[in-house]
């Protein structure tokens, strides 16, 4: 054989080997894969869990088509299915996965099939285990273990995990921040289907809070962050402290993200440092609102907000409102400003300054009013907030009691807001309570007295699918200590319109004043509303409602107080976090203040 012949032979062999390798590595699809899933003796719920967890049974959904992909899915199912069984308390299972008759676990990577036609999974769960001896030591005083981790209870890995988590939580609640699991001993008795579980915890030392280190890109001063946060440096560690600090910082509205991370290890002096990482919201924000009613016209509002005015997370909000555009009433206008400074008093207290100027030109009165004041805001919890302010107020009014009447007074409004709703824009359960008590001291000849206001709302959802919601509202108001003619009309009460009684024209219910053709506002008000909201689809809801309002000349509503009512139907279209778009159609059903159909359009539920 010549050298040339030998070279050609080597070349031919190399070509054949390369072709074989390429053919072996080429992906081969499994056409018309046939699957079978058998669970002899398994309850139906367990069978569904196993089948849902199986990668093989979800192969087509996930787009697995080649032999290599299907074999990998089959081999991964061993661990997946056994873990599901352990989680449900089956500790002696038998799992078989056959790929075209061969056990998948025995198929080696270098001897993979080029084609897969059938995969058959058989799971025999065996007997469900129960706990025999259960032990977790040491435990902090007062630690409550889950009832599922006890002798004769179904033995599941979830119950063991819950017990370990409860034990660690107990130690952390008494200051042992680095408590953990030091070891575990799990023994399965297959003959008796019993599982003995013993966990050993390591509490670690009792720690105190150290320092809070600030990281991230934020325009807020470190000193302001520390003052707002109220970080409990030097106090015994408590896991509840960090969520409280986080909530204080986030409710300023300045930060889009606040992350508090405990140190990995404690300091030699027994303290634990925390790292706070921040991301700021955009400093400026502009928002707009609109509401349309057939009789009241169009209301437009715009708000400009600065979230960090001086570098201390100060919040400045400027607001402008135009009302009654296109209605029979004159156009009303209001401008206002409020500056909140959360870093002035302490972690749960802030100072605010406010200014407001308003012109109301209504059918029964016209008033130009303004106020300026300073106040403090207290956050008692994430659901309960209070405000106390001192304001100087003036009002020049024309009403049923005369023209160019002047009112000057200092007021001390106290407000409490308790919000237990699941959503402020589309509540389905919970309640909301807004109260205000405002004593006012008249100056320059104005009368003194007090004004009380309460707005309560409650919600309850019915049905397994939660598609039916009953909503109720009660409004109460009273002016005490001053006669009806001695109070500025903007402090008195009228009824009718979107905020009180739909179906009745705006502010058409008041008190007849014999000496005037105009209605006077009442010193007392009672309003009640009920809505039945039914979800037709995930986005569309239908609403039926009834509203009632009464106004009294005295400080309280009585049997002689004039009243009216309205009822109607509405539709809502959910647009996400802004709440639903609202359309209500209403007609009068009681009283003599209105006639004909009224409609109302806005964003968010009526209450």
N, C-alpha and C positions, 0 to 999 in steps of 0.2 A: 504494500500500500504506500502510495506516495505521500509526501507532506501535504500536497494539495488535497488529496482524498481525506486524510485525517482532519484537516481543517474544516472541510465541508461537513464531516460527520459531527464534529463538535458544535458547529453552527446549527445543524438541524436539531440536535438534542437541546441546545439552549433555547431555540425557538419553541420547541414543544413544551419545555418546562415553563417558560414565560407565559405561553398561552394557557397552560393548566392553572397557573397561579392567578392569572387575570380572571379566568372562568370561575375559580373558587371564590374570589373576592367580590365578584359581581353580585349586586343585590338581586335576589330572586323573589318575586311576589308569590304569595299564597292565594291561589284563586279559589273562591267559594269556600272559605274556611268554615268548617263545621265545629260547633262547640257544644259541650254538654256539661251541666253543673248539677251534681247530685249531693244531697245532704241527708242521708238516711238518719232518722231519729232526731233531727233538729227541729225546734219550734219554727213556725213560719217567720216570726220577727227576726230570729237569728239568721235564717236562710237569706232573708232580704239584705241584712247587713253584710253578710259574707259576699253575696253576689255583687252588691254595690261596690265593695272594696276591691274586687278582683280586677287586675289590669287586663287579664285575658278577656273577660266578659265585656270590657269597655274598649277592646282593641279597635273595632271599627269606628267607634265614636272619636277616638283619639288619632285615627289615621294610621294605625300600625298595620303594615301590609307585608313587609319582607319577612323571610324565614328567621333572619337574625333578630328582628324586632319582636316577633312573636315568641321566640324561644326565651329572650330576655324577660318578657312580660311573664311567661309561665314560671321561670325560675324565681322571679321576685315575689310571686304570689305565695310561696311557701311562708316567708316571714310575715307577709301582710295578713294572710288568713289566720295564722297562729296568733298573731297579736290581737286580732279581733276576738278570737276565742278566749284568750287570756283575759281580755278586758271584760268579757261577759261571764267569767267564772268557769270556763271549761279548760282544765289543766291536763287532760290526758287525751288530746285529740290525735286523730290519724288523718293526714292530708296526703292525697295522691294526685299527682298531675301527670297525665300521660299524653305525650306528643306522638301521634301516630303509633300508639301502643307502647312507646318507650317512656320510662320514668324520666321526667324532665331534669331532675337533679343529677342523673347519671350521664347526661349528654355533655361531653367535653367540648370546650370552645374550638379545638382543632378538628373535631369530628361532627360539625354541625350539619343538619340535614339541608339539602338544597331546596326542599319543598316541604311545606306543612299543610296537610289537608284537614286534620282533626285534632282538637285538644279536648280532653275529657278530664274534668276536675271532680274528685270525690272527697268529701269532707265528712268524717265521722267524729262528731264533737265529743262523744263519750258522756259520762255523767256530769252534771253541774256540781261543782265543789261548794262546800260551805266552810266558813272559818272554824277552826278548832280553837287553838290558843292564840290570842291576840295580845300583843304587848308593845308599848312604846314608852321608852324612858330615856332621860328624865323629863318630866313635864313641869312647866311653870304653874304656879298656883292659879287656879281659876280657869285653866285651859279646858275648853269644851271640845271633845273629840266627836267626829260624826258617828251617828247611830249605826251606820253601815259597817263600821269597823268594830265588830263584836262577835263573840262566839255564836255559832249557828246561823249567822247572817250569810247571804250569798257572798262567796269569796270572789272578788274582782280586783284587778290591778288598780282600777279607778278608786276603789275604797281604800286601798293601801296608800295611794298617792294623796288622797284627801286627808287621811290621818296624818301623814307626814307634814303636809302643808299646815294643818291645824296646829300641830305641835310646834312647828317653827314660828307660826304666827303668835302663839301664846308667849314664847320667849321674846320675840321682837316687841310685843306690846308692853313688856316690863323692862325694856331698855337693852336687850341683848340683840343688837342689830345684825350680828354675823352668825346667828344660830343656823345650824344646818344638820343634815343627816350624816352621822359618822359611820354607820354600818347597818346592814340588814341581814336577817336570816330567814329565808323562806323555805319551808319544808312541805312537800306535797305527799300525802298518804293516798295512793291511788286505790288501795283496797277499800278504804272507808270514804273516799272522795272528800277528804278533809285537807285544809290548808292551814298550817301554822305560820304565823307571821310575827316576827319580833324586829322592831326598829330601835335603833339607838341614836339619840340626838346629842349634839354637842352645842350647848348654849353659847359658849364663848363669853368674854367679859361683858359686864354691864358698861355701856358707853354713854357719853354725853355728846351733844352736838358741838362741833368745832366751828370752823369758819365757812362762809359761803363765798366761793370764788366765782367771779363773773366772767363769762366768755361770750363770744359771738359778736356780730355787728349790730350794735344798738346805739341810738342817739340819746338814750336816757343816762343821766349821770349815775355813777355807782352809788353815791350817797343817797340819791332818791330811790334807787332800787332797793337798797338795804332798809330804808325807812318804810317803804310800801310793803315789802315782804314780811317784815317783822320776824326775821329768821331767829329761832330760839337758841342762839349760841350760848353754851354753858349749861343748858338744861338737859335732863335725862332724855335719851333718845326715845322717840315715839314715832311709829310709822304713820300716824294720822297727821303729824306736823307738816310733812312735805306736801301732801295734797292741799292743805290749808294755805301754805305759802304760795303754791302754784296758782290757786284760785285768786288770791289777792293781787297777784301780778297780772293775771289775764283779764280780770274785770276792769282794769284801767282802759282796755280797748286799744292800747298802744302796741302790744306785741301780737304777732301772728303765731308765734311758737315760743313756749317756755318749757325747757326740759331740765329737771333736777336729777342729778346722778350722784348716788352715794359713792364715797371713796371705796376702793377695793379692800383696803386694809385700814385699821384704826391707827391713830397716832400713838406714840409712846406714852403720852399723858392721859390716855383713855378717852380721847375725843375722836369724832368722826367728821371729816370735812365733806362738804357737798359742793359739786360744781353745777352752776346754773348757766345754761346756754340759751341765748335769746336770738330771735329774729323779729324785726320790726314790721308792723303794718305800714302801708303807704301813709305818709303824714297827713295828706289832705284827702277829703272825700266829699263829693257832692251827691245829694239824693233829691228825688222829686216825688211828689204824690198828687193824686187827683181823685176826686169823688164827685159824682153827678147825681142830682136828684131833680125830679120833674118840677117841683115847686120851689126848691131852694136854690136851683141853679148849680153852677160848677164851682167847686172849691179847688184851688191850686196851692201847693206848698213846695218850698225848696229849702234845703238845709245844706249849709257848708260847715264842715267839721275839720278842725286841726287837732291831731292826736298827741302832739308833743310840742307845745307852743314854746316853752322856755327851757326844755331839756329835762324837765322833771315829771314827764308823763302827764302834763296838764292837757285837759281836753276843753277846747273852745268850740262852742256850737252857736252858729248864727242861723236864725230861722226867719223866713218871710212867708206870709200866708195871705192869699186873696180869696174872699168868700162871696157867695151870692152872685157870681158872674152870670148874667143873662136871666136873673130871676126878677120878680116884681119888687124885691128889696133893693136898696142901694148897696153898692159894693162895699164890703168891709175889708179892712186890712189890719195886719199885725206884724210887727217886727220884734224880735227878741234875741237876747244873747245870754249865754250861760258859760261860765268858766269854772271848771272843776279842778281842784289841786289836791291830788291824792297823797302827796308827800308832805303835807303840812302838819297833821296832827298825830298820825299813827297808822298802824297797819289796817285797821278796820274803820277808820274815821277819815273824813276829808272835809275840806272847806270849799264852798262854792259861792260865786258871786253871780247875781242875775239882774237883768234889765229887760223891761218890756214896755212897749208903746202900742196901743190898739185903738182903732176907731170902729165902733159898732153902730150902724145906721139901720135900725130895724123898723118894722111897721109901727110898733107901739112905743119905741123909745130910741134915742140916739145918745151915745155916750162916747166921750174921748177919755181914755184912762191911761195911766202909766204907773209903773212901780220900779223900785230899785231896792236891792237888798243883799244881805249876806247870810249864809247859813252853814250848817254842818250836816253831813250825811253819815249815818252809822249803818254798817252792814252787820246785822246780827247773825245771819247765815246766808247761804246761797238762795234761800227762799224768802227771807224776811229782811226788809230794808226800811229804815226810818229817816226822816229829815225834819230838822227844826231850823227855822229861819226868822230873821227880823227884817221887815220890809217897810218902806215908806211909800204911801200910795196916794194918788189923787184921781178924781173923776169929775168931769163936767158933763151934766146930763140934762136932756129934755125928755120928759116922760109924762105919765098921766097926772102927776102931782105938780107939774109946773115946768117952766123953762129956765135954762141957764142955772141949774142947781149945782152947787159945788160941794164936794165931799173931800175931806182931808183926814187921813187917819194913819196910825202906825199899827201894824199887824204882826202877830206871832204865829204863823201857820205851823202846825205839827202834822206831819203826814206819816202814815204807815202803809206799807204795801206788802202783802203776804201772797205769794204766787206759788201755788202747788199744781199748776196745770202741766200737762205733758208737752204742750206746745203753746207759745204765746199768740200765734197767728191762726192756728187751726186746732183748738183744744178738743180732745175727745174724752178726757177723764181728769179728775182733780177739781180744784176750786181756786178762785182768785178773790182777794178782798183788798179794796183800796179805801182808806179812810182819811179824812182830814178834819181837824179841829182848829179853827182860826179865830181866836179872840182879837178884836180890834178896838183901839183907843182913838176916839174922835178928837180932833184938834181943830182950832179955828171955828168953833161952833158946831162941828159935826157930832153926831150921836155915837156912843160906844155900844158894843154888843159882841156877839159871837156868831160864827157860821159853822154848822156841822154838815158833813157830807159822808155818805157811805155808798159804795158800789160793790155789790157782791155777786159772784157768778159761780155756777157749779155745772159740772159735766159728768155724764155717765154713758158708757157705751154698752150696748146689748148685743147678744147673739154670738155664736161661736166664731163667725168671721169678722165680728166687730164692725158691721156695716150700718148700724143704727145707733145714733147718738141723740140723747136728750140733753138740751142745754137750757138753763134757767138763769135769769138775772133779776136782781132786786136793787133799786136805787132809792135812797132816803136822803132828804135834805131838810135843814131847818135853820132859820135865823132867829136868834133869841136876844133879848135885852134891848132891842130897838124896834120902834114902830115901823110899819110898812113904808110910810112916807119919809122916814128918816134914813133909809138905806139906799145906796146907789143901785140902780136897776140891774147892773151886771152882777150883783150879789144875790138878787132875788131869783125866783124860779118860774119858768114857763114850761109848757109841754107841747109836744108835736114835732115831728121830723125824725130824721134818721137816728139820732142819738137817744130818743125817748119813745115816741109812738109813731111807727111807720103807718102810712095810710092817712094820717092827719097832717095838714099843712104845718109848716115850721112855726113854732112858738105861737100857735093860735089859741092855746088855752092859758088863761090867766085869771085875774080877779077884776070884775067890773068895778070901775070907779065912777060914782054918780056924777061927779063934777067934770068928767072928761069923756070924750069919745074914744079914748085910748084904753087899752087894757093895762092894768098894773101887774107887775110880777108878784108872786105869792111868797110868803115867808116859810112855807112848807111844801114839800114835794114828795110824792110816792110814785115810783115807776116799777112796773113788773113786765117781764118778757119771758116767753117760752118758745123754744124752737125744737122741732123734730127734724134731724138731718139724716138722710138716707143715702148711702153711697151706691150709685148705679154702676159705675165702673171705678177703676183706680183713680181716674182723673175727674169724673163728673159726679156731682151730688145734687140731690133735690132737697128742698127745705120747705117746711110749712111752719108758720109762726103766728103768734098772737101777742100784741103789746097793749099795755094799759098805763094810763097816767092820770094823776090827780094833783091839783094845786090848791093850797089853803091859804087864807088870809092870816090865820094865826100861826103859832109856832109848830102846830101839829095838824095832821090831816084828821078830819072828823067826818061824820055822816053828811054834813052840809057842803062839803068841799066839792067843787065842780070837777068832773072827770070826763075822759073820753078814751076810746080804744080803737085799734085797727088790727087787721089780719091780712095775711096774704101768702103767696108762694114765691119761692126763689130757686135759683140754680147757681151752683158753684163749679168753677173749673180750676183745678189745682195747678199752680205754676211753680211748685217746689217750695223753696225756703221762704219766699215772699208771702206765702199764703194763697188762698184761692181768689180768683176774680169773682166778684159777687154781683148778681143781678137780682133785685127784689121787686116784686109787684105787689102793691097793697091797696086796700080800700078801707074806708071808715066802717066800723061796725057798732060804735056806740058814741054818744055825744053829738053835738050840733056844730062842731067847729070845722067840719070839712065835708066835701062831697066829690066823688069821682076817684079815678084810679091815679095812684102815685107810683113812680118807679125810682129806684136807687141803684147806682152803680159804684162800686169801689173795689179795693183790694183788701183781702182779709175778711174773716167772718164779721158779722154785725156786732158780736160781742164774744 
